[in-house]
Amino acid sequence: MKIFVINSGSSSVKFQLIEMTTKKVIAKGLVERISLPKSRLKYEGSKGKKVFNQDIKDHKEGIDLIVKTLINPDYGVLKSMDEIYAVGHRVVHAGEQFNSTVVLTDKVMTALKKSTHLAPLHNPPNIMGIEATKAVLPNTPMAGVFDTAFHQTMPPKAYIYPIPYEYYNKYRVRRYGFHGTSHFYVSKVGAKLMKKKLSELKIITCHLGNGASMAAVKRGKSIDTTMGFTPLEGLMMGTRCGDIDPAIPLFLQRVEGLEFHEIDAILNRKSGVLGISQISSDMRDVESSAEDHGNLQAQLAIEMYAYKIKKYIGSYIAAMNGVDLIIFTAGIGERDILVRQMVLEKMEFFGIEFDPELNKKVFGELGTLTKPDSKVKVMVIPTNEELEIAEQTMAVVEKNKKK
């Protein structure tokens, strides 16, 4: 049984084709620069890699090119698209409409379009990708898997902001959280590795990439997460500021005479690791500058990044009255030995017995970072959002067919 996983951006479509019996990716690729000069498809299948440079005017053309590539007799992996059981679409935002994966009916599509104001940069391209795929594969069942869905279990005390309640009533201004598919996936894997049920554990998940978030997962449910109404809140990230005094943008607007779009650019694209280091948003470049050249700005950026993660670990332990497992995942979480060390050192009070030697051995793969007798386990678990999307898609489509 094969599931086609699609993640549509404003000018791109990422995809994977997964054989669910073996959980193996049999083809993957990226259509990029849609409607722009030098558009192309980068494709990798069992018969090798291919790059197709051609004009791609819209998402429908991009999806159509992917489909033709998958069934090509020379380098494709399918005899026909009938081999695809279902399509799973990553959708960033569902507002409060959906707390789980759903089959993408006309009613669901209408609800998604009504929630675009909550994610104006992400939902429109997600919807374009869905509509383009439906046009190319009209008879194939499709499901939407939402970044926000896993966090819909948060209680009101965690998701309501302390601003006039009328703005929640009018516009649903509240904490939504993101990266939910990743937080859920690594939580499930962590529980399995500990040979316990997810419903028995208190877990803190740290999804650390260019965008970063953490979640407190109690008995299998997200009870709090660092990202909020938008992905700007929470941890310091590659280019996003994370938590700051909300009066700072107002102050800068006044003293610098900045427009809204300029403030937005500062907070979302010029802050975080890039803003502090003044070098790069890539932690590898920043660490290299700190180590090789003694760059103090770079060193400060690393220290700030790790410190904010450590603070949230402490707050989530308090929120759950304990923790059994802490998980590091995504690019920095899986590969950055220095950041993990700075976060986990001097945490013995919480029952975390960090092992620096084990930490040095874990790079981009599954591994444990704590000593055998540590009360709290810390693991690196590589995330696999595409597999999680495929599994949830298969489950909801099968359930829907039985109705």
Secondary structure, DSSP 8 states (H G I E B T S, - for coil): -EEEEEEE-SSEEEEEEEETTTTEEEEEEEEESTTSTT-EEEEEETTEEEEEE----SHHHHHHHHHHHHT-TTT-S-S-GGGEEEEEEEES--TTT-SS-EE--HHHHHHHHHTGGGSTTTHHHHHHHHHHHHHHSTTS-EEEEETTGGGGG--HHHH--SS-THHHHHH--S---S-HHHHHHHHHHHHHHTTS-GGG-EEEEEEESSSEEEEEEETTEEEEES--SSTTSSS--SS---S--THHHHHHHHHH---HHHHHHHHHHS-HHHHHHSS-S-HHHHHHHHHHH--HHHHHHHHHHHHHHHHHHHHHHHHHT--SEEEEEHHHHHH-HHHHHHHHTT-GGGT--B-HHHHHH-SSS-EE-B-TT-SSEEEE----HHHHHHHHHHHHHHHHHH-
